[in-house]
Structure formats: C-alpha cells, structure tokens
C-alpha cells in the first residue's frame, strides 16, 4: 500500500512563501517513490507580499497562504486545519521564508515565535502517533518550536545565529553539509539544510531526496 505523506506548504515564492524548488523537489521525490501526497496549507493571510524581481516588500498588497500554495499544488490542496494525523503515514515541510513568516513567526521573533495553530496541531498529532516528520531549509526551526521541549535534534545547516535561536527552544542543532541530512532516530525527525546552504538546485535536491527516502523508510 502506498505511503500517505502530508506536505505543508506556506505560499508560493522563496521570499514570502514556500521555496518553489524545494517544494517541487520534495513532491517529485515522493511521487517517484509511489507515495500519495496530502498537500495542505493554512487558510490565512501572508505576513507580507514580496516583489520577487526586486526583493522589496509590496506595500498595500495582501495574499492568502492557501490560495498561493495552490499554485504549486495545481489546485489539489486542503486547509491544514482540516487534515488529521490518522490520515497520514508521515509529514514533511519544505522551506522558504514562508515557513518562518506564515507557518510561524520565527523570521521576526526567533525562539519566541508563534506557530499557526493548525500547523502546530498537525505536527504534534503526527509526532504523537510515532510517525516520522521531516523538514528542510528553515522549516526545522518550526519543529524546534513545536517539539523543542523534547530536546529533538535538527539542522538548518551551519548558520550560527539561526542555530542559536533554535537551541533557545530546547532543541539541539547539529551542523550538516548541504547534500546530507540529520536524523533524530528516537523521535523520528529528519531535517536537511537545502537552500540554507545550497548554491545550486542539484545540491538542494540531493539532500531533500535523501530526506524523503529516509522519511518513507521509517513511515
């Protein structure tokens, strides 16, 4: 039977949503492995909108995270608040600033961030059922906030400031090269740096593909 994997998206575009390369690489790896995907995102407004051509905040504009994520999901998308852990065998969160701006507020509040209620609930439920949870790029910071009291091990690569903020949540940060991943075997948490370190799409892809393979192996 095909493994059923939840994929939490955070919009569409690296600066204010889900990193598109990371999201598509994740989805392609899952599809190639024969997994069934449950694509989801929170139904809420983005923190802000960024012009991806200039990098500037588009003042006065607003976009919905669920609506924008549907661009990546080709419309096959659910509100994360309606997804239950009982439906899933595993869960994965691609990165992009949306993971730290829309799924949580780590981008502006660090270890004191707040996490979207639906996202936090699904992460906790999947984890509580002993099912594996993976995250790439900056998204491991969200896992650290939600599950940090357990002292889980995660990586975002090697950025010292981000690693310090993660450790303030109670989690342990492990430095990791871009093409590899870190596994907290006790807690079934798998993380990889992706574009926190990657200089090319192929570098990000290698780490993400290994992460997906490990996620499915343990599901």
N, C-alpha and C positions, 0 to 999 in steps of 0.2 A: 504494500500500500504506500502511496506517495506521502512523503512528509509534508505537513501543512505548516508554513512559516509566515508569521506576521512580519510585515515590513512597515515601519513607521516613518513616513515622510514628513518634511517640515516646510513645504513650499516648493518653489522652483527657481533655483539660481543660487550660486555659491554665497553671495554677499548678504542675502536676506531670506534664504530658503534652503532646501535640500541641495547638496552639491550634485549636479546632474550626472557627471561622470561616475561618481561613487554609487549613486542610486542605480544607474543603468548597469554598471558592472555587477553590483550585488544581485540585481534581478536576473541578469543573464546567467550568472553562475548558478543561481537557484533553478532557473529554467532548464539549463543544460543537465543539471543533476536530477531532473524529473520531479522537483518539489512543486507543490501547489502554493501559490502566494496569496496571502490576505493583505492587500495594500490598504493602508489606513493613514489618517492624519487628523489632527484636532480641527474642529469647526470653530475657528476664532480668527480675529484679525492679526496680521503680522505685526511685529514690533514697529517696523517701518518698511518703506519701499526704497530700494537702492537702484539707481541707474547703472546697469552693469557695463555700459560703454564708458562712462566717466568715473564710476566709483562713488559718485555723490548721492546723498540722500535726496529722494524726490519729494520735496516738501509739499504737503497737501494731498498726497496720494495715499490710498489705502488698498490693501488686497487681503483676501481671505486665504488662510493657510490650506484649508481643504480644497478650495477651488483651484488654487495654484498647483497643489500637488497632483491634481487630476491631469495636468499637462503631462507629467511623467508617467502616470498610471494609465494614460489613454482612456480616462474616464472610469476605469474599473477600480473604484475607491470607496472606502467606508469611513464614517466618523469613528475615530479611535475609541470614543466613549462607549460605542455600541459593540465593540469586539470583546469577546470573553476568552480567558485563558483556556477554558475547556475545549475551544475550537482548534487550538494550536498545539504543535509539537515543539516549536521554537520561536524565537523572536529576534529580529535584527534591526538596528538603527543606523542608516547611513549618516554621514556627517554633513558639512556645510554650516555656515553661520546660523541657518535656521534652527539647527539642533540646539544652539546656545542662545537663540533670541526668541524663538517661537515655541519650541517644546519646553524650554526652561529659560531662565534669565541669567545663565552663567556668564554670558558675554559682558554684562554690565554689573553683576553683583557677585561674581565668583562663588566662593563657598557658601555665601549667604543667599544663593539664588532660590527662586521658587520654581517648581515644576508643574506643568499643566496637569490638572487633576486626572484627566482621562489617561494620559500617557503614564503618569506615575502609578496609577491603579493597575494598568495592564502589565507594566514591568514587574510590579510586586506580585501579582497573581501568577504570572508565568513562572517567576522565580520560586514562589512558594510551592508550586506543584513539582519542583525539581526538574524543570525543563530548562534547556540552555538559552542564554541571552547573549547576543553579540552586539558590538557597536564599533564603529570606525571613525577615524578623524577626531573631531572634538566631542562626538556623542558619548564616549566613555565618561566624560565629566558628568553627564546626566545620570548615568548608572551609579557613579560615585555618590552623587547627592541622594539618590533614592535608597541606595543599599549600603551607604558608607559605614553605618554603624556595625555592619558585619565584618568590616576590615577587608573587603574584597580587593584583589589585585587587578589593576587595569593599566593600560598605556595610552598615551596620546603621542608617543614618540620620545622626544627628549627636551622639549621646551621647559626651562626651569620654573618660570613664573606660573605657567598653567599646571605643571606638576605639583607645585607648592599649594596652589588653590585646591587641587584635587585631594591632596593629603590633609587639608584642613577639614574635609568632610568626614575623615576617619578611614578613608580608603588608602591603599598603598599604591604608589605609582612605580612602574617598572620601565626603565628605558628600553626602547625597542627599535631596531632598524626598520626602514620603510617596507621592505619586502617580507617581513616576518609578522608574527602575532604573539600575543601573550594569553595564556590560558590559566585561569584560576580553576583548577580541577575540582576542588572541594565544592565550589559554588556554581560551577558550570557557566563561567563568564569568559567570553572570548573577545579580545579587542586588538585593533591594528591601527597604526598611525595614518595610513592613506595620505591625503593631501596636507596633513600637518607636517609631513616631511617630503612627500613625493615631488619630484621635479618634472616627471613625465607621467602620462596616463598609464603606461605599462608598469611603472613602479608601483603606482597605487593599485593597479589591477592584481598584481601578484600577491600582495598582502591581503587584499579583500577576498580573492579566490581561495586562498588558504584558510581564511577565517570562515568562509561559507562552508568549505569542506569539513572543517572541524565542528562547526555548528550542526551540520547534518549527521556527522558521525556520532555525536553524543545525544542527538534527539531521539 
